[in-house]
Each structure stands twice: as C-alpha cells, then as structure tokens.
C-alpha cells in the first residue's frame, strides 16, 4: 500500500498507484486538491489533540497568537484532509474557529501556495 494512503491521504487509488498513466498526477502544493501527508512522527489522534488544544486557546479572552500560529501550522495536514471532504461551514467553524481570523486566513494561503 502506498505511503500516502497509510498516512490518511487517499489521493490515488491502489490500482492507479501500481499503473500510473501519463495524464494522472498527484496534486501538488497550490493545487485545489492538495492534501499533505501527516508529518512523520505525528498521528491523526495526536493532531486531533492539538486541534482541541487550539480550540481552547482560541476561546480564551487573552489569546496567545504565537501558540495559535504554531498549532495551526502543526494541524495543517489534518485541516486540509477535512476541507477536501467538503464539510458544512458551521461545522467547520466550530472545529477550526482560528481559521476565520484575518491573520490566520493570510497564513493559510501562505501555507497552501508557498
């Protein structure tokens, strides 16, 4: 089984991975369907714990922007996988409220395209 399917990113089917055609390619950074692998040493459950910690940090009255930025960076692959599943906006807002901040929107575009 290809390494990207083991890490949770199902971009190519197993048949496509065995017999790649010339016109099939894996989405790259900047593509709409870009789905980065979960970083080595991390697990989906570990990233989910980070997401919950991020949620509690965002709900604080005195937010630590550096912590929010670092946790958003660490959970980028998990967030992209959820976005590609096309969730409903209110559901996504409840799970990732920091993403709807102007500074984080700008940083998210930088994560996608740079």
Secondary structure, DSSP 8 states (H G I E B T S, - for coil): --HHHHTT---S-HHHHHS--TT-----TTSTT------TT--HHHHHHHHHHHHHHHHSSS--HHHHHHHHHHTHHHHHHHHHTT--HHHHHHH-GGGGSHHHHHHHHHHHH-
